[in-house]
């Protein structure tokens, strides 16, 4: 029984030392930019699902709209897993409404590939889609 306490205390001491030296920073302070999403063309985008589901239109202003296609409600917390020049992966949690993990790969500033999975309204979801800018927002 003592071993987990000692191991836990040791981890706290190590983490405290890393934090004090600046080698470990809180996730909130890292502030990933998701610049790739910001570079996408603004406007109306059509999302076509590979499983044949009905396509839908999304007004894209910042690119962030493409992350939570299954969770439209605001106030979800996000954790950036990957923040690359042509690909981003974001995991998000919507308190009381589930969670998801979305990967977006840019082919051009008006064409992206989206893979997402998670839980929405108590049910699992998983989809692959292509999203393309089709015009101005209405």
N, C-alpha and C positions, 0 to 999 in steps of 0.2 A: 504493500500500500504506500510506502514512503517513496518509492521510486518515481511514480508520476508527479508527486509534489516537487521532488528535487529536480526532475527533468523540466517541469513547468517553470520553476524558479530560475533554472539555468537559462531557459529560453527568454525569460523576461529580462534577465541581466544582459544577455547577448543583444537582444533587440534594443534595449535602452542604450547600450554602448554604440551600436550602429546608428541609432537615431541622433545621439549626441555628436557623433563625428560627421554627420551629414550623409552617411552612406545609405541610410534608410529614411524615407520620407513618407508621410501619410499619403494615401491614394488621392485624397481630395486636393492635395497641394500639387500633384503632378500635372493636372489640367491638360490632358491630351486635347489636341486641337480639332481632330477629324477634318483636317483641311481638304482632304479629297472630296468629302461631301459638299463642302462650301464652294468647290470649284465647279460643281454640276450646274448646268444651265437652268435658270429659273423658268417656271412655267408649268403647264399642264403635262403630266406624265401618264402614260397608260401602262399599267402593270398587267402582263399576260402570264397567267399561271400555267406551268408545264403540264399539270394534271388535267387540263381542259376546263377547269372552273371558269366561271364568267370573269372576264377582265374587269378591272376597275380603274378609275381615274383619280389621280392625286395631284393637288396643287403643291408644287415643290418650290419653296422659297429659300430654304437653307440646306436641303439635302437630308436633314435629320428626319423629315417626314417619312422617309423610306425605311427607317429602322424598326418602327413599331406598327407595322401594317395590321397586326392582329389585336393591338391594344391602342385604340384611338384616344383613350383618356390621358390627360396631362398628369404630371406629378409622379411619373415612374422614375425610379433611380436607375442610373446607367453606370456600367463599368466597362471601360474600353479595354478589350483584350488585344486588339491589333489596330494600329494606326499607321498604315503605310501610304505610299504615294498613289497606289492604284487599288488598294484593298483595305477595308476596315471590317473589324468584327466587334460587335457590341453585345454585351449581356445586360439585360435589364430586368427589373422587378417592379411590378405594379401591385402595391400593397392591397391585398384582398381580391385581386383579379388575375393573379398568375404572374408568369415571367416568360422571357424568351431570349433567344440568342440568334442574332442576325449577322450574316456575312454579306457584304456588298462589294462586288468587284467591278471596277470601272473599265469599260471598253473604250468609251469616249465621254465627253462632257454631256452627251445627250443619250447615252445608252449604258445601262448597268445590268449585271446579273445579281440576283438576290436569292439567298438560301436562308431560311428561318425555321426555327422549331421552338416549341415550348408548351406552356399550358395557358389557355385563355378560358375564362368562365368555367373552370373546373374540367375542361376537356383538352386533351393533347392536340397539337397541330404541328404540321410540318409541310413546308412547301418550297418549291423552287420556282423562280419567275424571272422574266426579263422585263425591265422597265425602260421605256423610251419616251423622250420628250416629243409631244405631238402638237404643241401650240402654246398659246398664252392662257393663263388662268382666266376663268370666267367669273 
